[in-house]
């Protein structure tokens, strides 16, 4: 399931989606999400959990000092 919200001039913005994990626990991030966040092949991302939610964000050079 993918939910879209209409965003000016008839362009829709994806706000949420539902995916199944594969047998190794992987999911695929939709191309629209990757494009909007600048995540490309071989990008490094940080995965954290807070209040029962999983947060994925792209690492920047400045983030490496925090790890």
N, C-alpha and C positions, 0 to 999 in steps of 0.2 A: 504494500500500500504506500502511495506517495500522496502527500497533501500539498496543493499549490494555493498560493494566495495571489490574487490579481494585483499587479503593481504597474500602474500608469501605462498608457498607450497600448493596452492589451498584452503587455509582457507579464508572464507569470513568474513568481519567485517560489522556489521550493522551500518549505519551512520544516518539513519533517518527512521521514520515510521509515518503512518497516522492512527489515531484511532478516533472513535466517542466517545463523552462524553455520559454517560448514563443519565437517567432522573434526577439523583441527582448530576450531574456535575463531575462524577468520570471517571478516565481513568485507564487502567492497564499498568504498566511499564513492558516491555518485560523482560523475565528472563535473557536474555543476558546482558541487561543494569544493572539489579540489581546485577548480579554476578560480572560484571566488576567494579562496583562502591562500592561493599561491602554492598549493601542494602539488609537486610534480614527481616524476619517477625519481627514486632515490632520495627524496626529501626525508629529513629526520623529524619525527613527531614525538611529542610527549603525551603519554596517556596517564591520566590521574583519575582518582575516584574521590568524590566529595558529596556527602549527604546522599549516598546511594546512586549517584549519577556518574557516568563515565564521561570524562572530558578529554578531547583530543585537540591538541594545538600544534601548529608548526613551530619548530625551533628556529630561532634566529641566532646569529653568531654571538650576540650578547648574552643569550640564554645559557651558553656552555659554561660560563663562570659560576652559575647557580647549581650546576649538577655535581 
